[in-house]
């Protein structure tokens, strides 16, 4: 009953050398490889398990500009355009649709925050509509409630989390790149201080450029190279219901619960921001850096259990390049769902939209959402190791902005004009305190 996922075939053997090796087969690693391959570079994508088997298939599927932090908004806007093009470029459907996102609220402070963001959005050409009480209640008629107001973002949309990233991965191979599943990267080889190869469990690939897009595993991998990357993850639990509920919006946020129409006609249900913090050595190591984030988000977080220790993605251990690594011992982060949260989410959803009582729960799952101290991803070359590019800490936003992030990383590598200004994402900023800099939305 885990998150649905399209499994794809991949290349059976590793290349001896590549222009770029990308580590991590989630949305960011896949789209980085996709845009590099389309430019004619010889790129090899490594995935320790299955493409998109971790957070890239376990999220809501929202591709949004609405309520984005100002630093992320340009990337979100570009990503929507790129999402639209993927189906035409690959000849396969990713499930992406600009269906619009609906936000409803009876909280005056929340509505005021959305209005403030609307005023900012106007200055950068983003369309979003504040809804009156009458308009909100009409758009939210499936709830049978009156609402004080809301927001509708007509140019935002959703993509199918079960197949969108695997489809793009097939596009890598169609463009001449290679994809290698069940092949973990163990570490990086350096020559004169810069990248000269990537060591995998199946052999070494000679390269001058390596991209670390390993999601929640990124910090422990960086630790092997002496790179201090402050990263922490929380465990969020989600459920899906079977098709059959009629008259619901395609994508709806409320403070009670949120829902998203899936590709099969069912719905994904979740409580925004609600998660558990599973203690790990890495959590303690970077605890001070994350105090600003915790101060802003603590109301949504609850103490977790030993899931993080069991999975090993936030270990401080070191390993040799000839040793079996934690990534090989745990091919897919598949933590136990918090069933108490699952039941609460389902109760809330049925209370909000009684139509959902007609359909059964089809899937339940959990996933680890990795974050940086300021909630903005770290993207860029690590100053101490030329040729090593970090792309991690997407803080629950990676699926929506993945195409833009991948395009920008490809721009950085090839020297092309970047699709957006990369400076707000530079990893070196994380050496400074995040107080006053935590993402607002």
C-alpha positions in Angstrom: 0.0 0.0 0.0 3.0 2.3 -0.5 3.0 5.2 -3.0 2.2 4.1 -6.5 5.2 4.3 -8.9 5.9 3.4 -12.6 9.0 1.2 -12.8 11.2 1.7 -15.8 14.0 -0.3 -17.4 17.5 1.2 -17.3 20.9 0.7 -18.9 22.6 -2.6 -17.8 26.2 -1.5 -17.8 28.1 1.5 -16.6 30.1 3.7 -18.9 33.8 3.9 -18.3 33.7 7.7 -18.5 31.1 10.5 -18.7 31.0 14.3 -19.1 28.8 14.4 -16.0 27.7 11.9 -13.4 24.5 12.7 -11.5 24.0 11.0 -8.2 20.3 10.5 -7.2 17.3 9.5 -9.4 14.7 11.8 -7.8 13.1 14.7 -9.7 16.2 17.0 -9.4 18.7 14.5 -10.5 16.5 13.2 -13.3 15.8 16.7 -14.8 19.5 17.7 -14.4 20.4 14.6 -16.4 17.6 15.2 -18.9 18.7 18.7 -19.8 22.3 17.7 -20.0 21.6 14.8 -22.3 19.4 17.0 -24.5 22.4 19.3 -25.0 24.5 16.4 -26.2 26.6 15.8 -23.1 27.5 12.2 -22.1 25.7 12.0 -18.8 25.2 9.0 -16.4 22.5 9.0 -13.8 23.0 6.8 -10.7 20.2 5.6 -8.5 20.8 3.3 -5.6 17.2 2.0 -5.8 14.5 2.8 -8.3 14.0 6.1 -10.1 11.6 8.4 -8.1 11.0 5.7 -5.4 11.6 8.1 -2.5 10.1 11.6 -2.0 9.6 12.3 -5.8 6.7 9.9 -5.8 5.5 10.5 -2.2 4.6 14.2 -2.4 1.3 16.0 -3.3 2.2 16.6 -6.9 1.7 20.4 -6.7 3.6 22.6 -9.2 2.9 26.0 -7.9 3.9 29.6 -7.8 1.3 30.5 -5.2 2.8 31.5 -1.8 6.4 30.7 -3.0 9.2 32.5 -1.1 10.5 35.3 -3.3 13.8 33.5 -3.7 12.1 30.4 -5.1 9.4 32.1 -7.2 11.5 32.6 -10.4 12.4 28.9 -10.4 8.8 27.9 -9.8 7.6 30.1 -12.7 10.2 28.7 -15.1 9.4 25.1 -13.9 5.8 25.4 -14.9 6.8 26.3 -18.5 9.2 23.4 -18.5 6.6 20.9 -17.1 4.4 21.8 -20.0 7.0 21.0 -22.6 8.1 17.6 -21.2 5.2 15.6 -22.7 5.9 17.0 -26.2 9.6 16.5 -25.9 9.4 12.9 -24.7 6.1 11.8 -26.4 4.9 10.6 -23.0 2.3 12.0 -20.6 3.6 13.2 -17.2 0.1 14.0 -16.0 0.9 17.7 -15.8 -2.1 20.0 -16.0 -2.5 23.7 -15.2 -5.7 23.0 -13.3 -5.3 25.8 -10.9 -4.9 25.6 -7.1 -7.6 26.6 -4.7 -6.9 27.8 -1.2 -9.8 28.4 1.3 -9.8 29.8 4.8 -11.9 31.3 7.6 -8.8 32.7 9.3 -8.3 36.4 9.0 -4.6 36.3 9.5 -4.1 33.6 6.9 -6.2 35.6 4.4 -4.2 38.7 5.1 -1.0 36.8 4.4 -2.3 35.6 1.1 -3.3 39.1 0.2 0.1 40.3 1.0 1.6 37.6 -1.2 -0.8 38.6 -4.0 0.5 42.2 -3.8 4.0 40.9 -4.2 3.1 38.5 -7.0 1.7 41.4 -9.0 5.2 43.1 -9.0 6.7 40.0 -10.7 3.9 39.3 -13.2 2.4 36.3 -11.4 -1.4 35.9 -11.7 -3.3 35.0 -8.5 -6.9 35.9 -7.5 -8.1 36.7 -4.0 -11.6 35.3 -3.6 -14.5 37.0 -1.8 -16.6 35.0 0.7 -19.2 34.4 -2.0 -16.6 33.3 -4.6 -14.7 31.1 -2.1 -17.9 29.4 -1.0 -18.9 28.8 -4.6 -15.5 27.3 -5.6 -15.5 25.3 -2.4 -19.1 24.1 -2.7 -18.0 20.4 -2.4 -17.3 21.2 1.3 -20.9 22.4 1.9 -19.4 25.2 4.0 -19.3 29.0 4.0 -15.8 30.5 3.7 -14.5 33.9 4.5 -12.3 34.0 1.5 -9.5 32.3 -0.4 -7.1 32.3 -3.3 -7.2 30.7 -6.8 -4.0 30.5 -8.8 -5.1 29.7 -12.3 -1.7 29.1 -13.9 -0.5 26.7 -11.3 -1.1 22.9 -11.6 -0.3 19.4 -10.7 1.6 16.5 -12.2 1.2 12.7 -11.7 3.8 11.7 -9.0 3.5 8.1 -9.9 4.9 8.5 -13.4 6.2 12.1 -14.1 9.8 11.5 -13.0 10.1 8.0 -14.5 8.9 9.4 -17.8 11.6 12.1 -17.8 14.2 9.4 -16.9 13.2 7.6 -20.1 13.7 10.9 -21.9 17.3 10.9 -20.7 18.0 7.6 -22.4 16.2 8.6 -25.5 18.5 11.7 -25.7 21.6 9.6 -25.4 22.3 9.6 -21.7 22.3 6.5 -19.4 20.3 5.7 -16.3 21.6 3.1 -13.8 19.2 1.8 -11.2 20.2 -0.4 -8.2 23.6 1.2 -8.4 24.7 3.2 -5.5 27.5 5.8 -5.6 29.9 5.2 -2.8 32.1 8.3 -3.1 34.1 10.7 -5.2 37.7 10.3 -6.4 39.8 13.5 -6.4 42.9 14.4 -8.4 44.7 17.6 -7.3 41.7 18.5 -5.2 39.1 18.3 -7.9 36.6 15.7 -9.1 38.2 13.0 -11.3 35.7 10.1 -10.8 32.7 8.7 -9.1 33.1 5.3 -7.4 30.0 3.1 -7.5 29.2 -0.4 -6.2 29.6 -1.6 -9.8 32.8 0.3 -10.7 34.3 3.7 -11.2 33.2 6.3 -13.8 35.8 8.8 -14.8 34.4 12.3 -14.9 35.3 15.9 -14.1 31.8 16.8 -12.9 29.6 15.1 -10.3 26.2 16.4 -9.1 25.0 15.3 -5.7 21.2 15.2 -5.9 20.6 12.5 -3.3 17.8 14.1 -1.4 17.7 13.2 2.3 21.0 11.2 1.8 23.0 14.3 0.6 24.5 15.4 3.9 25.8 12.0 4.9 27.4 11.6 1.4 29.0 15.1 1.7 30.3 14.2 5.1 32.6 11.6 3.4 34.3 14.5 1.6 34.6 16.7 4.6 31.8 19.0 3.4 29.6 20.3 6.2 26.1 20.5 4.7 23.4 21.3 7.3 20.4 19.2 6.4 17.6 17.7 8.4 14.5 15.7 7.4 11.0 15.2 8.8 8.7 12.2 8.3 5.3 13.1 6.7 2.5 10.6 6.3 0.0 10.7 3.4 -2.8 8.6 2.1 -4.7 8.2 -1.2 -8.3 7.2 -1.8 -9.8 5.2 -4.7 -11.6 6.9 -7.6 -15.3 7.6 -7.2 -15.7 10.9 -5.3 -17.4 13.4 -7.5 -17.5 17.2 -7.7 -14.2 17.9 -5.9 -11.7 20.5 -6.9 -8.5 19.2 -8.6 -6.3 20.7 -5.9 -7.5 22.2 -2.6 -5.7 23.6 0.4 -7.4 24.3 3.8 -5.9 24.5 7.2 -7.9 21.3 8.1 -6.6 19.1 5.2 -5.5 19.3 1.6 -6.4 17.1 -1.3 -5.1 16.5 -4.9 -6.7 14.6 -7.7 -4.5 11.7 -8.8 -4.0 10.5 -12.4 -6.3 7.5 -11.8 -9.1 9.8 -10.5 -8.5 9.1 -6.8 -7.2 11.7 -4.4 -4.2 12.3 -2.3 -5.0 13.6 1.2 -2.5 15.3 3.6 -2.3 17.8 6.4 0.0 20.6 5.3 3.2 20.8 7.3 2.3 18.1 9.8 5.2 15.8 10.3 7.3 13.9 12.9 10.9 14.5 13.8 12.8 11.3 14.1 16.0 11.8 16.1 19.3 11.0 14.4 23.0 11.9 14.9 22.7 14.3 12.0 19.7 16.0 13.6 21.8 16.7 16.8 24.8 17.8 14.8 22.9 20.5 13.0 20.4 21.3 15.8 21.7 24.8 16.3 21.5 25.7 12.7 17.8 24.6 12.6 16.6 26.6 15.6 15.2 29.4 13.4 13.3 26.9 11.3 12.0 25.1 14.4 10.9 28.4 15.9 8.7 29.1 12.9 7.4 25.5 12.3 7.3 23.9 15.7 3.4 23.9 16.0 3.2 21.5 13.1 5.9 19.1 14.3 5.7 16.2 16.8 8.4 14.0 18.3 9.1 10.9 16.2 10.6 7.5 16.8 13.6 5.5 15.7 12.7 5.3 12.0 15.6 7.7 11.1 18.1 5.5 12.9 16.7 2.4 11.3 17.1 3.8 7.8 20.6 5.3 8.2 20.2 8.2 5.9 21.3 10.7 8.6 24.3 8.8 9.9 27.6 10.5 10.7 29.5 7.3 9.9 32.4 7.2 7.5 32.9 4.4 5.0 35.6 3.3 2.6 35.1 3.3 -1.2 35.5 -0.5 -1.2 32.9 -1.0 1.6 29.2 -1.7 1.4 27.5 1.7 2.2 24.2 2.6 4.0 22.7 3.3 0.6 23.2 -0.3 -0.5 21.8 -1.6 2.8 18.7 0.5 2.3 17.9 1.0 -1.4 14.7 3.0 -0.7 13.7 5.2 2.2 10.3 3.7 2.9 9.5 4.7 6.5 6.5 3.5 8.4 3.5 5.8 8.1 2.2 7.4 11.3 -1.1 5.6 11.4 -2.4 8.0 14.0 -1.9 10.9 11.6 -3.3 8.8 8.7 -6.5 8.3 10.6 -6.7 11.9 11.6 -6.1 13.0 8.0 -8.9 10.8 6.7 -11.3 11.9 9.4 -10.6 15.6 8.6 -11.0 15.0 4.9 -14.3 13.2 5.3 -15.5 16.0 7.6 -14.4 18.6 5.1 -15.7 16.8 2.0 -18.4 14.3 2.9 -18.3 12.9 -0.6 -15.0 11.2 0.4 -16.9 8.9 2.7 -18.0 7.0 -0.4 -14.5 5.8 -1.4 -12.0 3.6 0.3 -8.4 4.2 1.3 -6.2 2.7 -1.5 -2.7 3.6 -0.3 -0.9 4.9 2.7 2.8 5.9 2.9 5.4 8.1 4.5 8.4 9.9 3.2 11.3 12.0 4.5 11.3 15.7 3.5 14.8 17.1 3.7 15.4 20.7 4.4 18.1 23.4 4.8 18.1 25.7 7.8 16.4 28.5 5.7 14.0 26.3 3.7 15.7 27.2 0.4 17.6 24.5 -1.6 21.3 24.5 -1.8 22.3 24.4 -5.5 25.8 25.2 -6.8 29.4 24.1 -6.9 31.0 23.5 -3.5 33.9 25.9 -3.2 36.3 23.5 -1.7 36.0 20.8 -4.4 35.9 22.0 -8.0 33.6 19.9 -10.1 31.4 18.8 -7.2 27.9 20.4 -7.5 25.4 20.1 -4.7 21.6 20.1 -5.4 19.7 19.2 -2.2 17.6 20.5 0.7 14.6 21.3 -1.4 12.4 21.5 1.7 9.3 19.8 0.3 9.3 22.0 -2.9 11.5 19.8 -5.1 8.8 18.2 -7.2 7.3 21.4 -8.4 10.5 23.3 -9.1 12.5 20.2 -10.2 12.5 20.9 -13.9 13.8 24.5 -13.4 16.4 23.4 -10.9 17.6 20.7 -13.3 17.8 23.2 -16.2 19.7 25.7 -14.0 22.2 23.1 -12.9 22.7 22.1 -16.6 23.2 25.8 -17.4 25.9 26.1 -14.6 27.7 23.0 -15.9 27.7 24.0 -19.6 28.3 27.7 -19.0 25.1 28.7 -20.7 23.2 31.8 -19.4 21.3 30.5 -16.3 17.5 30.1 -16.6 17.3 32.1 -13.3 19.8 33.8 -11.1 21.5 31.0 -9.2 23.0 33.2 -6.4 20.1 32.8 -3.9 20.7 29.1 -3.9 24.5 29.0 -3.4 25.6 26.5 -0.8 28.1 28.9 0.8 25.2 31.0 2.3 24.6 28.1 4.8 27.8 29.0 6.6 25.8 32.0 8.1 22.9 32.0 10.5 19.4 31.5 9.1 17.7 33.8 11.7 15.5 36.2 9.7 15.9 34.2 6.5 13.6 31.2 6.9 11.3 30.7 3.9 8.0 32.4 4.6 5.8 29.9 2.9 
